[in-house]
């Protein structure tokens, strides 16, 4: 355990007040880990697209209650942060993979 984090856990600061942690499940092949992260990235990307489409619908601003609009905005921000983190993790894993077996 390093800095209070469990081994195999990646933690990043998303902002001054928010940090995102997720456990990486290491496989025998780093390329499998990359594929898993790409799947997660795809799911988050789809969630962002669905949420944006809902928020851009005609009448959304006028008809949707303020608390729902706020929750949607928070959800979108969270998904966008996850997207950035997953993308960065994929880059890091690809760099590790390029170094070859240790």
Backbone as a ProteinNet text record, in pm:
[ID]
protein_1_A
[PRIMARY]
XXXXXXXXXXXXXXXXXXXXXXXXXXXXXXXXXXXXXXXXXXXXXXXXXXXXXXXXXXXXXXXXXXXXXXXXXXXXXXXXXXXXXXXXXXXXXXXXXXXXXX
[TERTIARY]
84.1	0	88.2	60.1	136.8	44.9	88.8	13.4	-130.9	-154.3	-289.3	-375.2	-316.8	-392.8	-357.9	-454.7	-432.2	-353.5	-272.7	-198.9	-298.1	-265.8	-353.9	-464.4	-457.6	-558.5	-496.4	-564.7	-519.7	-607.6	-545.4	-619.7	-569.2	-663.6	-629.6	-713.9	-660.6	-738.5	-811	-942.7	-1023.8	-1039.1	-1034.8	-1039.9	-982.8	-989.1	-936	-1009.3	-1139	-1219.9	-1254.2	-1221.9	-1266.5	-1148.3	-1142.1	-1044.3	-1120.2	-1073.2	-1136.5	-1039.8	-1089.2	-1008	-1079.9	-1003.6	-1059.3	-951.6	-993.9	-901.3	-874.7	-748.2	-709.1	-691.2	-753.4	-742.7	-639.5	-519.1	-411.2	-427.6	-410.7	-418.5	-279.6	-269.5	-139.3	-95.7	-189.6	-157.1	-209.9	-122	-163	-262.6	-254.5	-349.2	-492.4	-511.8	-645.6	-695.1	-604.5	-640.5	-679.9	-606	-636.3	-774.8	-803.9	-935.2	-1047.1	-1025.8	-1126.1	-1149.5	-1041.8	-1056.3	-1127.1	-1100.8	-1169.2	-1318.7	-1355.5	-1497.3	-1562.2	-1494.2	-1546.2	-1559.7	-1458.3	-1461	-1580	-1605.8	-1718.7	-1851.4	-1866.3	-1989.9	-2009.2	-1902	-1911.3	-1942.4	-1878.8	-1904.5	-2052	-2108	-2250.2	-2338.9	-2304.2	-2382.5	-2379	-2262.5	-2249.1	-2337.7	-2331.6	-2411.2	-2560.6	-2606.5	-2749.2	-2792.7	-2711.3	-2744.3	-2745.5	-2645.6	-2642.9	-2763.9	-2799.8	-2915.6	-3042.5	-3058	-3175	-3177.4	-3060	-3053	-3070.7	-3044.1	-3055.9	-3193	-3278.9	-3412.8	-3492.3	-3575	-3662.6	-3753.3	-3763	-3848.6	-3783.1	-3663.7	-3595.7	-3581.7	-3530.2	-3504.4	-3632.3	-3742.2	-3866.7	-3947.5	-3943.8	-4033.7	-3974.1	-3843.6	-3780.3	-3758.8	-3796.1	-3775.6	-3627.5	-3604	-3467.1	-3382.1	-3440.5	-3360.2	-3316	-3399.8	-3364.1	-3255.2	-3267.8	-3163.9	-3030.6	-3035	-2911.8	-2849.4	-2932.3	-2881.7	-2823	-2889.8	-2838.4	-2703.2	-2691.6	-2565.3	-2453.8	-2485.2	-2385.6	-2345.3	-2443.8	-2415.2	-2326.9	-2357	-2276.4	-2133	-2117.3	-1982.6	-1907.7	-1976	-1912.9	-1871.9	-1959.8	-1926.5	-1808.5	-1806	-1695.6	-1563.2	-1567.8	-1445.2	-1400.5	-1495	-1460.4	-1399.9	-1457.2	-1406.5	-1260.9	-1232.3	-1094.6	-1000.7	-1045.8	-962.4	-937.7	-1042.4	-1025.9	-934.3	-949	-862.4	-716.6	-691.8	-554.9	-499.1	-582	-537.5	-500.5	-579.7	-547.6	-412.2	-386.2	-256	-144.3	-163.1	-60.4	-37.4	-146.6	-132.6	-64.6	-96.2	-30.2	118.7	155.7	296.9	366	298	354.4	369.4	267.6	271.2	388.2	413.3	521.6	658.4	668.4	796.4	825	721.7	740.4	734.3	749.2	741.9	853	818.8	921.7	993.1
-117.9	0	123.7	217.5	341	458.4	554	675.9	647.2	540.6	508.1	445.8	411.1	349	202.2	122.9	-20.1	-45.1	-148.6	-185.8	-214.1	-170.3	-192.9	-91	15.7	120.2	245.2	301.9	424.8	537.7	641.9	756.8	880.8	962	1087.5	1199.3	1319.3	1435.1	1488.4	1490.4	1541.6	1692.8	1741.9	1884.8	1902.8	2023.5	2048.2	1968.5	1947	1881.6	1737.1	1690.8	1558.4	1473.9	1352.1	1256.9	1131.7	1067.6	947.2	832.1	724.7	605.3	487.7	403.3	278.1	173.5	52.9	-58.7	-115.6	-126.8	-191.4	-339.5	-418.1	-563.3	-608.4	-635.9	-671.2	-813	-826.8	-958.3	-998.1	-1117	-1161.9	-1078.6	-1020.7	-939.6	-799.3	-702.4	-563.1	-521.5	-586.6	-551.8	-584.6	-686	-716.3	-603.7	-547.3	-434.1	-314	-292.5	-181.3	-201.4	-322.2	-350.3	-327.1	-366.8	-343.2	-194.1	-116.7	28	89.3	38.6	89.2	59.3	-56.5	-89.5	8.6	34.8	131.1	268.6	306.2	435.9	444.3	338	336	351	285.2	296.3	439	500.6	638.4	732.4	709.4	792.5	784.4	663.7	646.3	719.4	712.8	781.7	932.8	984.8	1128.4	1166.3	1087.4	1116.8	1114.6	1014	1005.1	1124.6	1160.3	1270.6	1403.4	1424.2	1547.4	1556.6	1444.1	1443.3	1480.3	1424.5	1456.9	1604.9	1657.3	1797.1	1894.8	1850.3	1937.6	1928.6	1839.1	1824.2	1952.7	1974.4	2091.2	2083.7	2191.8	2199.8	2158.5	2103.3	2058.6	2174.6	2286.7	2400.1	2453.7	2449.5	2505.7	2406.7	2279.7	2181.7	2102.1	2087.1	2001.6	2082.2	2024.9	2094	2125.2	2233	2280.1	2173.9	2099.3	1999	1886.1	1850.9	1747.2	1799.5	1924.3	1983.8	1987.9	2018	2021.8	1882.7	1782.1	1644	1599.4	1636.2	1602	1668.1	1795.2	1867.9	1805.2	1765.6	1700.7	1564.6	1490.3	1359.5	1374.7	1473.3	1497.7	1531.6	1616.7	1653.8	1530.7	1446.4	1325	1230.3	1212.6	1125.9	1182.7	1314.1	1375.9	1358.5	1366.4	1344.1	1198.8	1106.2	964.7	941.7	1004.2	989.2	1033.8	1148.8	1199.9	1105.9	1054.7	965	833	775.2	649.6	667.9	779.6	807.9	817.8	888.4	902.7	767.1	685.2	552.9	466	473.3	396.2	438	567.4	616.3	560.8	565	513.8	364.1	289.9	145.7	115.1	192.1	172.9	202.4	302.3	331.8	216.8	162.3	48.1	-71.4	-95	-207	-190.8	-67.1	-41.2	-72.2	-64.5	-94.8	-244.6	-323.8	-468.3	-529.6	-661.5	-730.2	-686.1	-682.6	-640	-758.1
0	0	0	-91.4	-101.8	-75.8	3.4	28.7	67.6	143.1	186.1	78.6	-36.2	-144.8	-154.2	-186.6	-203.3	-330.9	-331.1	-451.1	-563.1	-682.5	-796.9	-808.3	-729.6	-735	-794.5	-891.7	-954.7	-904	-849.2	-798.1	-867.5	-913.8	-980.4	-922.7	-923.1	-882.4	-1004.1	-995.6	-1104.9	-1091.8	-970.7	-942.8	-803.1	-753	-618.7	-512.1	-532.4	-431.1	-462.1	-581.3	-623.2	-668	-615.7	-667.1	-706.4	-810.9	-862.8	-843.2	-783.9	-764	-825.7	-889.8	-936.1	-935.1	-908.2	-896.6	-1034.9	-1066.7	-1191.1	-1164.1	-1245.6	-1231.4	-1334.1	-1287.2	-1378.3	-1430.5	-1557.7	-1620.1	-1664.2	-1719.4	-1767.3	-1887.1	-1955	-2072.1	-2051.7	-2057.8	-2039.1	-2147.5	-2262.1	-2368.6	-2327.8	-2243.2	-2191.8	-2101.9	-2022.7	-1937.7	-2023.2	-2129.9	-2220.2	-2281.7	-2324.3	-2383.2	-2282.6	-2158.2	-2054.3	-2032.9	-2031	-2013.8	-2134.5	-2253.4	-2372.6	-2366.4	-2312.6	-2294.9	-2197.9	-2086.5	-1988.8	-2052.1	-2129.7	-2197.7	-2292.3	-2365.7	-2457.8	-2385.7	-2271.9	-2194.2	-2144.1	-2097.6	-2048.8	-2165	-2279.7	-2397.4	-2437.4	-2435.1	-2467.6	-2367.2	-2240.3	-2137.1	-2159.8	-2196.5	-2225	-2343.5	-2449.1	-2568.7	-2539.1	-2463.1	-2428.2	-2344	-2246.3	-2157.3	-2232.8	-2317.2	-2397	-2488.7	-2550.8	-2640.7	-2564.2	-2443.9	-2362.1	-2325.4	-2287.1	-2243.6	-2359.8	-2482.3	-2598.8	-2666.6	-2616.5	-2674.1	-2661.4	-2759.1	-2758.5	-2635.8	-2564.3	-2447.8	-2317.3	-2324.2	-2201.8	-2102.6	-2148.9	-2060.1	-1996.6	-2070.9	-2020.2	-1936.4	-1971.1	-1910.6	-1794.7	-1793.6	-1692.7	-1564.2	-1449.6	-1321.7	-1297.2	-1225.4	-1200.1	-1131.9	-1036.5	-965.7	-1058.8	-1156.2	-1253	-1346.2	-1389.4	-1475.3	-1402.1	-1273.6	-1193.8	-1183.1	-1158	-1150.2	-1283.7	-1392.7	-1525.6	-1550	-1511.8	-1531	-1448	-1325	-1239.2	-1296.4	-1345.7	-1404.4	-1527.7	-1609.7	-1729.5	-1691.2	-1592.1	-1546.5	-1495.5	-1418.5	-1367	-1478.2	-1576.4	-1690.3	-1770	-1786.3	-1860.6	-1787.2	-1652.8	-1574.7	-1587.6	-1582.1	-1600	-1737.9	-1839.3	-1976.1	-1983.2	-1923.8	-1924.7	-1850.1	-1736.8	-1657.3	-1728	-1786.3	-1858.1	-1977.7	-2047.8	-2162.8	-2119.4	-2009	-1957.7	-1914.1	-1852.7	-1809.1	-1927.6	-2033.5	-2154.3	-2208.8	-2213.5	-2261.3	-2173.2	-2041.7	-1950.3	-1970.5	-1982.9	-2003.9	-2136.8	-2238.4	-2368.9	-2359.1	-2278.2	-2257.7	-2184.4	-2085	-2010.3	-2103.3	-2185	-2279.4	-2377	-2420.1	-2515.1	-2455.8	-2322.5	-2255.9	-2256.4	-2278	-2283.1	-2145.2	-2138.1	-2007.6	-1915.3	-1786	-1689.7	-1631.3
[MASK]
++++++++++++++++++++++++++++++++++++++++++++++++++++++++++++++++++++++++++++++++++++++++++++++++++++++

